[in-house]
């Protein structure tokens, strides 16, 4: 047993020992509190930084966004714009409603999921008008045009010209009307997955029923372009589509109209169009009359 007298005799040492143990306990408690505080601050900093996504290159309106079209970056949450996409799941496979510039942050307000396209108005880019045109199988590229594709619109216009015999004739002239036009819908459908599923079903039924070609293609046109297309369709002018590469958004100066003379010049550089011969106007016959010392020339028919 402990000797009480011995403990009382060494009371200062005992008190010092007790105080040392209390100090160690308090120091350990303080260090634990600081460690927890630092961990909480680090966790708070992680929560205040978000992963955002930027466009690697320009993304066109109506284009389906893929993973390789994006790059990621970290940004403090306090700097984020409202509706900034912070995960790939929010972006991949969705459709750009408006053009997205290279380096621009992806905002959810600029995207729409495939399948929401039943609302054609939402798919139509700002400043554009949805205009449907009727095409045949050749003009519609045999049904290979898809929603989200870009096309050039070509028109075959009958233009009155002067023939080699000097008479007026109508010549078919091919003109590129518009370039880099977004296809909004084909056959009234805007969902590419739905169109592909329908085509797959038709292929399995081809033995029993012939495939059906849908002649309606809806384009996104500027108001003035919409007026021109409406006028040409009213005049029953044929329209054709030329499919563009997904990575080609360039436009070129409007080329001269394609006519027979242009075709022949292209095939035979030395070819020169034959102009109608000018009609030679012959002077009316005259009669000389002697009146005394003077002679007069009278045109036939004069009196």
Secondary structure, 3 states (H helix, E strand, C coil): CCCHHHHHHCHHHHHHHHHHHHHHHHHHHHHHHHHHHHHHHHHHHHHCEEEEEEECCCECCCCECCHHHEEEEEEEHHHCCCCECCCHHHCCCEEECCCECCCCECEHHHEEECCCCCCHHHHCCCCCEEEEEECCCCCCHHHCCCCCCEEEEEEEEEEEEECCCCCEEEEEEEEEEEEEEEEEEECCECCHHHHHHHHHHHHHCCCCCCCCCCCEEEEEECHHHHHHHHHHHHCCCEEEEEECCCCCCCCCCCCCCECHHHHHHHHCCCCCCCCCCCCCCCCCCEEEEEECCEEEEEECCCC
